[in-house]
Amino acid sequence: MNDRTKAEGSAGHAIKVTAAVIERGGKVLIARRKKGDRFEGLWEFPGGKIEAGESPEECLRRELREELGIEVEAGEFLCSVLFETSGLSIELMAFRTSLLAGEVRSHDHDEVRWVEPDDLGDFDLTEPDRRVIATVFPRGRRDEGTKGSAS
């Protein structure tokens, strides 16, 4: 499915999720999904599912407070990626996000890392997050499809 194709979920709509692209000192924050999660072991930009009545920006504030213990402000909308997996349709909306307060602590991931954008291709990221990288950090994508663990 290409990014322009509208994916339909079981209820006729894509599940809407957010992703925070947080940069600090020339590095970007990524997190590895813990064991037992749908995409366990894969890296992603932190974020989460938008709840009923919640804006994407509100979702990012809530999710990053819950998952990483930080206060953020969602800024520029970067891109939207439609993705279908195992009968689910997901629309991932990425925002440039500012870290306002707190120290990043992982409450909901195995690991979090600040990495150089050019090194993002070394990590085994979820497909929607790889598509975000291709748009936001095109040099951070490795055309040869490297999927190392980046341990």
URFENDA-V23569 format. One record per residue. N is the residue number from 1. RES is the residue in one letter. NEAR is the number of other C-alpha atoms within 10 Angstrom. Layout:
N RES NEAR
N RES NEAR
This chain:
1 M 9
2 N 9
3 D 13
4 R 10
5 T 10
6 K 17
7 A 19
8 E 18
9 G 15
10 S 10
11 A 9
12 G 9
13 H 14
14 A 19
15 I 21
16 K 17
17 V 20
18 T 24
19 A 30
20 A 31
21 V 25
22 I 20
23 E 17
24 R 12
25 G 8
26 G 9
27 K 15
28 V 18
29 L 19
30 I 22
31 A 22
32 R 24
33 R 22
34 K 17
35 K 12
36 G 8
37 D 11
38 R 9
39 F 14
40 E 14
41 G 20
42 L 21
43 W 26
44 E 26
45 F 24
46 P 25
47 G 27
48 G 20
49 K 18
50 I 19
51 E 13
52 A 6
53 G 8
54 E 12
55 S 11
56 P 23
57 E 20
58 E 16
59 C 21
60 L 28
61 R 18
62 R 19
63 E 23
64 L 24
65 R 19
66 E 16
67 E 17
68 L 20
69 G 17
70 I 18
71 E 19
72 V 22
73 E 18
74 A 21
75 G 14
76 E 12
77 F 15
78 L 15
79 C 16
80 S 21
81 V 22
82 L 22
83 F 23
84 E 18
85 T 9
86 S 5
87 G 9
88 L 15
89 S 21
90 I 22
91 E 22
92 L 24
93 M 22
94 A 29
95 F 23
96 R 17
97 T 20
98 S 17
99 L 17
100 L 10
101 A 12
102 G 12
103 E 11
104 V 17
105 R 16
106 S 16
107 H 14
108 D 17
109 H 20
110 D 15
111 E 15
112 V 20
113 R 13
114 W 15
115 V 17
116 E 15
117 P 19
118 D 15
119 D 15
120 L 24
121 G 24
122 D 17
123 F 21
124 D 20
125 L 25
126 T 18
127 E 16
128 P 23
129 D 22
130 R 23
131 R 21
132 V 24
133 I 23
134 A 15
135 T 16
136 V 16
137 F 15
138 P 16
139 R 15
140 G 18
141 R 22
142 R 15
143 D 8
144 E 7
145 G 10
146 T 13
147 K 14
148 G 11
149 S 12
150 A 10
151 S 5
